[in-house]
């Protein structure tokens, strides 16, 4: 059965691959990204897209209007968009933290809050975090803002699952290990990740459709490296 799916951060990497996977499987997709051109150029059936900035308070109204006019209901929300700053903590400013948290934490909270009224029993909110946000995981210097923001959305997910447990809406969070994306290449030039964006998108695609049957309020670590 066709689902109505919203995905953020769709102009490249995992988000871009997810749009293609959902479209191929016959689902309806709203792809949100500051740069809508890559998805628009695909010209895929069932895929709608427009420019959307998580930091723009007016943009959320556009999403609400689209859903109420075209869908009425949202089955899956994938909070995938992310911002990353890589610099030594001593050089990291409040402005750097603000840039990262506005997208990775405030944006996730705001979009989720706006979409929840359109969700019903069986709907799934899936947020993409990072292994760097998991307590006790290996940490990388230079990612103080990024990794701490990814830790915040893990806690947010647990909290929302508790707050909405009577509604039948599920909230889960995937902490990804290193994935070969443009964002990773920009932050760590030359680093080769063991997983491609397509491989990870394929896992997220399946989990978003079925994971809520087995999990709610859970953090799953999606990483094949040790520890």
C-alpha positions as CSV (number, residue, x, y, z in Angstrom):
1,X,0.0,0.0,0.0
2,X,1.3,3.4,-1.0
3,X,2.5,5.6,1.9
4,X,2.9,9.4,2.2
5,X,6.5,10.1,3.1
6,X,8.3,13.3,3.9
7,X,12.1,13.3,3.7
8,X,14.5,16.2,4.6
9,X,18.0,16.8,3.2
10,X,17.2,15.3,-0.2
11,X,19.6,17.2,-2.5
12,X,22.4,14.7,-2.1
13,X,23.7,11.7,-0.2
14,X,21.4,9.4,1.7
15,X,18.3,11.7,1.3
16,X,18.7,11.8,-2.5
17,X,18.9,8.0,-2.6
18,X,15.9,7.6,-0.3
19,X,13.7,9.7,-2.6
20,X,14.5,7.4,-5.5
21,X,13.9,4.2,-3.5
22,X,10.5,5.4,-2.2
23,X,9.4,6.6,-5.7
24,X,10.5,3.3,-7.3
25,X,8.4,1.4,-4.7
26,X,5.3,3.5,-5.6
27,X,5.1,5.8,-2.6
28,X,4.2,9.5,-2.5
29,X,7.1,11.6,-1.5
30,X,7.6,15.2,-0.4
31,X,11.3,15.9,-0.7
32,X,12.6,18.9,1.3
33,X,15.9,20.5,0.8
34,X,17.4,24.0,0.4
35,X,18.4,23.0,-3.1
36,X,15.4,21.3,-4.8
37,X,17.0,21.1,-8.2
38,X,18.6,17.6,-8.0
39,X,15.3,16.0,-7.1
40,X,13.3,18.1,-9.5
41,X,15.7,17.0,-12.3
42,X,14.9,13.3,-11.6
43,X,11.3,14.0,-12.7
44,X,10.0,11.1,-10.7
45,X,6.3,10.0,-10.5
46,X,4.8,10.7,-7.1
47,X,7.6,13.0,-5.9
48,X,6.9,16.6,-5.0
49,X,9.6,19.0,-3.9
50,X,10.2,22.6,-3.1
51,X,13.0,24.6,-1.6
52,X,12.9,24.3,2.2
53,X,15.2,25.6,4.9
54,X,14.8,24.2,8.4
55,X,16.0,27.6,9.8
56,X,13.2,29.5,8.0
57,X,10.1,29.7,10.2
58,X,7.9,30.6,7.2
59,X,8.9,27.4,5.4
60,X,7.0,25.2,7.8
61,X,3.7,26.7,6.7
62,X,4.5,25.7,3.1
63,X,4.9,22.1,4.2
64,X,1.6,22.2,6.3
65,X,-0.2,23.7,3.4
66,X,1.1,21.1,1.0
67,X,0.1,18.2,3.3
68,X,-3.4,19.5,4.1
69,X,-4.1,20.3,0.4
70,X,-2.7,17.1,-1.2
71,X,-2.4,14.3,1.4
72,X,-4.3,15.0,4.6
73,X,-2.1,12.4,6.2
74,X,1.6,11.6,6.7
75,X,2.7,8.0,7.3
76,X,6.5,8.5,7.5
77,X,8.7,11.5,8.4
78,X,12.4,11.0,7.9
79,X,14.4,13.7,9.6
80,X,17.6,13.3,7.6
81,X,18.9,16.8,7.0
82,X,22.1,17.6,8.9
83,X,24.7,20.4,9.3
84,X,28.3,19.7,10.3
85,X,31.1,21.9,11.5
86,X,34.5,20.4,11.8
87,X,37.0,22.5,13.8
88,X,38.9,22.3,17.1
89,X,36.8,23.1,20.1
90,X,39.0,26.0,21.0
91,X,38.1,27.6,17.6
92,X,34.4,26.7,17.8
93,X,32.1,29.7,18.4
94,X,28.6,30.0,19.7
95,X,27.6,30.9,16.1
96,X,29.0,27.5,15.0
97,X,26.9,25.7,17.6
98,X,23.9,27.7,16.6
99,X,24.2,26.8,12.9
100,X,24.5,23.1,13.7
101,X,21.8,23.0,16.4
102,X,19.3,25.0,14.4
103,X,19.3,22.3,11.7
104,X,20.1,19.1,13.7
105,X,18.0,19.8,16.8
106,X,15.6,22.7,16.5
107,X,14.7,21.9,12.9
108,X,14.0,18.3,13.7
109,X,11.8,19.3,16.7
110,X,9.9,22.0,14.7
111,X,9.2,19.9,11.6
112,X,8.1,16.9,13.8
113,X,5.8,19.2,15.8
114,X,4.2,20.6,12.6
115,X,3.7,17.2,11.0
116,X,2.4,15.3,14.0
117,X,-1.2,16.6,13.7
118,X,-1.3,14.8,10.3
119,X,-0.1,11.5,11.7
120,X,-2.2,8.7,13.0
121,X,-1.8,5.2,14.5
122,X,0.9,3.3,12.6
123,X,2.8,6.4,11.5
124,X,6.6,6.5,12.0
125,X,8.9,9.4,12.8
126,X,12.5,8.4,12.0
127,X,15.4,10.6,12.9
128,X,18.9,10.1,11.5
129,X,21.5,10.6,14.2
130,X,25.2,9.6,14.3
131,X,27.4,7.1,16.2
132,X,29.2,10.2,17.4
133,X,26.0,11.1,19.4
134,X,25.9,7.8,21.2
135,X,27.2,7.7,24.8
136,X,30.3,5.6,25.1
137,X,31.0,5.5,21.3
138,X,34.3,6.5,19.8
139,X,34.4,10.2,19.4
140,X,36.2,12.3,16.7
141,X,38.0,15.6,17.7
142,X,36.5,18.6,15.9
143,X,32.9,17.5,16.1
144,X,31.9,18.9,19.4
145,X,28.9,20.8,17.9
146,X,27.8,18.1,15.5
147,X,28.1,15.0,17.8
148,X,26.5,16.8,20.8
149,X,23.6,17.8,18.6
150,X,23.2,14.2,17.4
151,X,23.1,13.1,21.1
152,X,20.3,15.6,21.7
153,X,18.0,14.1,19.0
154,X,18.5,10.7,20.5
155,X,17.1,11.9,23.8
156,X,14.3,13.9,22.0
157,X,13.2,10.7,20.2
158,X,12.9,8.8,23.5
159,X,11.0,11.6,25.0
160,X,8.5,11.9,22.1
161,X,7.9,8.2,22.1
162,X,6.9,8.5,25.8
163,X,4.8,11.6,25.3
164,X,2.8,10.2,22.3
165,X,2.7,6.5,23.3
166,X,-1.1,6.5,23.5
167,X,-1.4,7.8,19.9
168,X,0.1,4.7,18.2
169,X,2.7,6.9,16.4
170,X,6.2,5.5,16.7
171,X,9.5,7.5,17.1
172,X,12.9,5.9,16.4
173,X,16.4,7.1,15.8
174,X,19.2,5.5,13.8
175,X,22.8,6.3,14.8
176,X,24.8,5.9,11.6
177,X,28.4,5.0,11.4
178,X,30.6,6.5,8.6
179,X,28.8,6.7,5.2
180,X,30.5,7.8,2.0
181,X,28.6,11.0,1.4
182,X,29.5,14.5,0.2
183,X,29.1,15.8,3.7
184,X,31.7,13.3,5.0
185,X,34.0,14.1,2.2
186,X,33.8,17.9,3.0
187,X,34.4,17.3,6.7
188,X,37.1,14.6,6.3
189,X,38.7,14.9,2.8
190,X,40.1,11.6,1.6
191,X,38.5,9.4,4.3
192,X,36.9,6.3,2.8
193,X,33.8,5.0,4.6
194,X,32.9,1.3,4.5
195,X,29.2,2.0,3.5
196,X,27.8,3.8,0.4
197,X,25.0,6.3,0.6
198,X,22.8,3.9,-1.4
199,X,23.5,1.0,0.9
200,X,22.6,3.1,4.0
201,X,19.5,4.5,2.2
202,X,18.3,1.0,1.4
203,X,18.5,0.1,5.1
204,X,16.7,3.3,6.2
205,X,14.0,2.7,3.5
206,X,13.2,-0.7,4.9
207,X,13.4,0.4,8.5
208,X,11.1,3.4,8.0
209,X,8.5,1.1,6.5
210,X,8.7,-1.8,9.0
211,X,10.8,-0.9,12.0
212,X,7.9,0.7,13.9
213,X,6.3,-2.7,14.1
214,X,9.1,-3.8,16.4
215,X,10.6,-0.6,17.9
216,X,9.4,2.6,19.5
217,X,11.5,5.2,21.3
218,X,14.6,3.2,20.4
219,X,18.1,4.1,19.3
220,X,19.6,1.6,16.8
221,X,23.3,1.7,16.1
222,X,23.8,1.2,12.3
223,X,27.5,0.7,12.1
224,X,29.7,-2.1,11.1
225,X,32.9,-0.8,12.6
226,X,34.1,-1.6,16.1
227,X,33.8,-0.7,18.9
